[in-house]
């Protein structure tokens, strides 16, 4: 009996030792696995790979080849104009005056909407040859409809502040250089405001910039000085006097950016509570 009890006692002690030695093993496994699992869970959320910074860079658009194609089609081609999220992706021509291409297209065939054409006073060979104010004209329909043809598409800028925020860059390139321009003003005006000066004096240029800001439908945080070169896109509008497209214009102005400048795609744009109207 004593021997039996002794054996039972020894068996019980052995079982307790097995249990006691196995508990730290589970605890160690748990404690060693949980931090790994936890760290993996943490890293899978906050420590994800950062988004590529492509959205912080100006989209690179190469248009010089298109200009070459345009010249082959019509030797009067002097550039190519492209605005993202519009139908504007066409050659820009230049005639001997500002009437020549009013009602003819790139093939010199009659078209009531004409084509996009640069002011005859502009110089459009390369970046360095540009005048202070490069002007491109184009027709729009009589409804100021942003879904219409040609520069009707510019009314996206005038009618939708989010369009301005999401499409701050205009791509107008010349035969020897791809160029990027950043929008700084969108406004309606009577033709009495002489914004179509290609070679303004410094004082005249400052006046154009100040008036553009004052008339702009938006306050856009893009600095522009008389040291800059600007692009002016101009089309008719009936915004002030419906049906009168003779005396009123919609104008989008953008400044030329330095070569390879990197700028955020988004920019601060707020409604102008009191744009100048005249």
N, C-alpha and C positions, 0 to 999 in steps of 0.2 A: 504493500500500500504506500509505504513511504517512498519506495522507488518510483511508483506510479505517479504519486503527487509531485515528486521531484521532476519527473519527465514532463508533466503537464506545465509545471512552473517554467521549466527551461523553454518549452515550446512557446509559451505565452510571451516570454521575454524576447525570444527570437522574432516573433511576429511584430512586436512593438518596435524592435530595431529596424525591421524592414520598412515599416510605415514611416518611422521618423526619418530614415535616410532617403526615402522616396519623395517626401514633401518638399525639401529644398530643391530637388531636381525639377519638379513641376514649376515651383516658384521661379526658379532661375530661367526656365524655358519661357515662362510667361513674361517675366520681366525683361528677358532679352529680346523677345519677339514683339511685345507691345510697343516699345519705343521705336523699333524699326518700322512697324506697321503705322504707328502714329506719325513718324517723320515722313513716311511715304505719303500719307494722307495729306499732311500739311503741304508738302512740296508739290503735290498734284494740283493744288489750288493756287495759293499765293505765289509759289515759286515757279509758275509756268514760264516757258520761254517767252520773253517779251515780244509783242507784235512787231513785225518788220517795220522799219521806219520809212517805208516807201511813201506812206501817207503824209510824211513831213517834207517831201521833196516835190519840186515842180515836175509835173509830167514832162518827159522828154518827147518832143514831137519833131520829126524830121520831114521837112517839106520841100527842101531844095530839089529833090528828084521830081516832085510834082511840078515844080516851076519849070523844069526842063521839058516836061511833057506839055505843059501849057504853052511854052514858047514854040514848040513844034506844031502845036495846033494853031496858035496865033502869036506872031512875033511881038505883038503889043503887050504880051504878058510881062508884068514887072514884079509879081509876087504871088503868094498863096495865103489865103485867109482860112483859118480853122478855129471854130469855137465849139468846145465840147458840149454835148447834149443839145445841139441844135443841128439844123440841116446845112449850116454854113461851113462849107468845105470846098472852096472853089478858087479858081484863078482870079487874080486882080489885074485888070488891064489899065492902060494909060493912053489916052488920046492926045491930040494936039491942043484940045481945049476941054472944058468940062461939059460940053454938049454932045460930043461925038458919040459916046457910048450910052447916052441916055435911053435909047430905045433899040439898041442892037445887042445881041448876045456875044458870047465868046467866038462864035463862028461868023460874026458880022451879019447875022440874019436878024430881021425885025423881031423884036420881042418887047411887049409892053413893059415887062419888068427889067428889061435891059440886062446888065451884068454888074458886077462889082468893079468900080474903077477908081483909081487914085487921082487926086487933084493933079492937074497937068504941071503944076509948079514943083511937085515933089521930086526928090532925087532918091532913086531906089536901086542902088547897086549893091551896097554892103552896109554894115552897121555904121561905119564911120561917115558914110555919105549922107545919112539921113538928115532931113531938115528938123527943126525944132518941133514942128507939128505936122506929122504925116496924116493926111486926111483921105479916107475912103468913103465913097458915096455908094448908095444902093437904094433901090425902090422898096416900098412896102405896100400892102393893100390898104384899102380905104377904111378898114374896120379896126386898124391897130391890133390885128389878130396875131398873137405870137405863133400860131400854127400856120400862118400864111407863108408865101414865098419870099425868097431873098431876105432883105433886112427886116421883114415882118418879124423874123425870129428874134430880133433885138428886144422886142417887147417882153420877152421872158424876163429880161433884166429890169424893165420898168414896172412890171406887174407882180413880181414874185421875189420877195427879199431873200428867201431861201435859195433861189436860183443864183443870186449874187454871191451868197455865202459859199455855195457849193461849186461855183464856176468862176473863180476870181481871175483866171488867166485866159488871155486871148493869144492865139498863135498866128502872127503875121510875119512871114519870112520873105526875104528878098533873095535874088539869085546867088549871092555869095555867102549868105549867113542865115541860119535859123535863129529866129528871134522870139522872145517871150515877153508879153506885156501884162501888167497887173492893173485891173480896173480900180479907178479911184473916184469916178463920178458918173452918174446916170441922170440925165435931166431933159426936160422939155424946155423949149425956148422959141421965142419969135426970132425971125431972121435978122431983126435989128441988132441983135447981139452978134458981133462979128468974130465968131470963134474959128472961122475958117481962114486964118492967117498962117501960111506955111513958114514964113520967115519973120516972125514978130521981133520987135526990139525987146530988150529985157523988161522994160516997163509994160509994153503991150502983152508980153507973155505972162507976166505976173497978174495982170488984169484978167486974162483968160482963165488962169488957174483959180483966182479968187472967185470969179463969177461962176465957174463950174462947180466949185464947192458950195457956194451959196444957193445955187439952183438945184443941186443934186437931190434926188428923192431919198437918198440915204447919206448917213454920216459914216464914211469908210476910213478906217485908220491906216491909210497908205500915205506916207509922206511924199510930197512932190514939190520940187523947187524949180527955179528957172535954169538950173544946171541940167535938168532932166530933158529927155526927148519923150514926146507923147504921141499916142495914136488916137485919132478921132474918127469914130464911125458915125455917120450922119444919115438920117433918113427922114422922110416926111411923116407928120403925125397930125391927127385931128383931136388931140387930147384937150386943148383949150377951147377950140371952136370946132365942134364936130362937123365934118364935111369940108373943112378948110385945110387942105393939105398943101396949100401954096405957100403960106406964110409961117408955118410952125414946123418944128423939127424935134425928133428924139435924137439925143446924142449920148453915146457911150464913150468915155475917155479912159485911157489906160496909159501907164508909164512904162517905158522900156526898162527891162531889168538887165543888170550886168551879166556878162557871160558866165554861165554855170552857177549863178547865185541860187542858193537853196533857201526856200522860204516855206513857211507852213501853208498848206493848201487852204486852211480856214483862216479867216480874218474877221476882225470885229466890224460888224455892219449893224447899224441901228437906223430906224426910220428917222428922217429929218422932219421934225414937228412943224417946221415952217419954211419949206423951200421957196425961194424967190420965184415969182411967176410974172413973166412979161415977155 
